[in-house]
Structures are given as structure tokens and as C-alpha cells.
Amino acid sequence: MKTSLLSVIIIFMMLPSTGVTEIMAKPVENETEEQHNWVEYSIHYKTVEAGSHEYTYWKNFIERTSTCHISHRLKSVVYYCDVHDHTDSKIYLEETIHSNEHG
């Protein structure tokens, strides 16, 4: 146990000296956000189930319980930059849908 702990500590101490921190991707020189030519490439809509909850209501002077299923309508937009051949995407919450009307 002590030898494995010691070896883990030695490995972590050696990481900065081996150049592992320099492996991360660096931005291309002279490339800024203003140079991108983002064009909307595609739009996709999807409805996903988000769960459910119970609620109570009154009908004919009787308290009742019902279940409401919740869904989210998501819009995903893909952007393309023809200058750098890059893509980017953003996801937006368009609507929260309740299966039953309740207040």
C-alpha cells in the first residue's frame, strides 16, 4: 500500500517536468473570433422526457391527485465556418411542455 502511494506521488511530481502540460492544444496564431464566418448550417428539434410530478386539484368538491409528465422541446443549431473549416453548435430550450393543464 505504501509503495503504491509513493509511486503515485512520484508520478504526479514528475508530470510538470515531462512536458505533459504543454501538450494541450494551442490556438492557431493570428486566429481570432472576429475572423470566423459563422453560417447557420442546420437546425434540429427534439423533444425529450424530463420527468413527472403529481399535483392535486378539486373536482365536484373532491380533492383528486393526478400525474403531469414534463417534456422539453430542444432546438440544436449547427454553425459552420468556411474560412477555418470549423463547426460549432448551440442547444436552446424552446419550450417546457406539461401533459396536463394545472396551476
N, C-alpha and C positions, 0 to 999 in steps of 0.2 A: 504494500500500500504506500509506504513512504517513498519507495523508488519510483513508482508511477507518478506520484505527486511531484517529486523532484524533477522528473523528466518533463512533465507538463510545464513547470515553472521555467525550466531551461529553454524549452521551445518558445514560450512566449517572450522570453528575454532576447532570443536571437531573431525574432521576426523583424524588428525595425532595422537590424543590421544586414539582413539578407535582401533588402530592397523590395519586400512584398508590398509595402505601402506605395511604391512608385508604379505598380502595375495597373492601378486604376486608370480608366480611360480619361484622357485629357481632351478638352475641346479643341477643335481644329483651329489653327491660327487664323486670325482675321475673320472669323465667323461670328457674327452677332445675330441677335434675334431679328433685327431690322432687315437683314439680308434675305430672310426666308420669304418665299412667295407661297403662302398657305392658300390652298384652294380646297373647298369642300368637295370631298371625293365620294362619300356615300353616307346615307342615313339609314339607320335600322331601329325599329321599335320592337320592344319585347315586354311582355307582362310577366312578372314573377310573383309568386305567392310570398307573402310577408308574415303570415301567421293569422291568428284569430283572437277574438276576445268575446266574453259574454257580457250582455247588458240586460237590464231589467226594464220592463215597460208595463203600463196598466192597460187592460182591455176589459170592458164591462165590469169595472170595479174589482178586477182580479189582477194581482201582480204576477207577471209572467217573465220567464227568462228565455233569451234566445242567443244564438251564436252568430257573430258577424265575422266573415272571412275578409281579410285585408290583402289587397294586391297592389303592387307598384307598377306603373307604366313607365318604362325607361326608354330614353332616346339616346342612342350612341351615334356620334358623328365622327367620321374619319376624315382627317385633313391630309393633303399631300403637298409636298414642296418639290416642284420640278427642278429647282435650282440645285438642291443638295441631295435629291432622291431620298428625302426623309418622309416619314409618316408620323402623325400624332393623332390621338383620339381623346375624346371627352365624352363623359356619360352624364346625362341630365335626368333628374327626376321630373317627369312630366305631370304625373297625377297619382294621387293615392286613392284607391277605389275601395269602398266599403260595400259588401254584398247586401246589406240592409240599411235602410234609412233610419237613423236613430239620432237623438240629440242629447 
